Amino acid sequence: MSTPQEHQETARVVTHFSGLLATHGASARSLDWGSRHSQETRFSVLAGVGDLAHRAILDVGCGLADLHAWLLAQGTPHHYVGLDITPAMVAQASLRFPDIAVHQGDALTSALFPQQSFDYVFASGLFYLRQTQPLAYLQDTVAKLFALCRRGLAFNSLSAWSPQQDPQEFYADPQAVLACCRALTPRLVLRHDYHPGDFTMYLYREPHA
């Protein structure tokens, strides 16, 4: 059951992204990315988790389903499902791509999908706005998302090793996140090689490909 704090967090995030979408329209700015290039850099790193061709994927915090568009542009056929907490984002993504399923819901509390429903699960930019117990929220959410994958999970976070930090955003300690993930599986990768303020984790089941 959601707590009052969870409801407050949800309302704040929905308000934030609804406002960005109203201001910027269907663009990377409405997802709070500095540029399309920075968004797509992270997509490229996330996609390094494995061979996504013809795989069933879940994109958590999907926004406008830009990951789906990016994979199509790469020539990667895939079976896509999106999940986002902001109703306006879900409506816009569904309008943009009427042939895919995009659901409204919270990653941690949603019961839309049974365990191991997808080959790969992705979460990009999901944690940086969290204010209430952000590391615990990340840990619980990652465990929930890992339970939904058959092959692997890839997610990113702002990094506490970043030389520049916004006090209004959550920067996770990569070592603490690595320890959380190690409790789920020993088959994992920490990538901190593509941006000084960002890292990505790959978590795998066996076998992975």
Secondary structure, 3 states (H helix, E strand, C coil): CCCHHHHHHHHHHHHHHHHHHHHHCCCHHHHCCCCHHHHHHHHHHHHCCCCCCCEEEEEECCCCCHHHHHHHHCCCCEEEEEEECCHHHHHHHHHHCCCCEEEECCCCCCCCCCCCCEEEEEECCCCCCCCCCHHHHHHHHHHHHHHCEEEEEEEEEEECCCCCCCCCCCCECHHHHHHHHHCCCCCEEEECCCCCCEEEEEEECCCCC
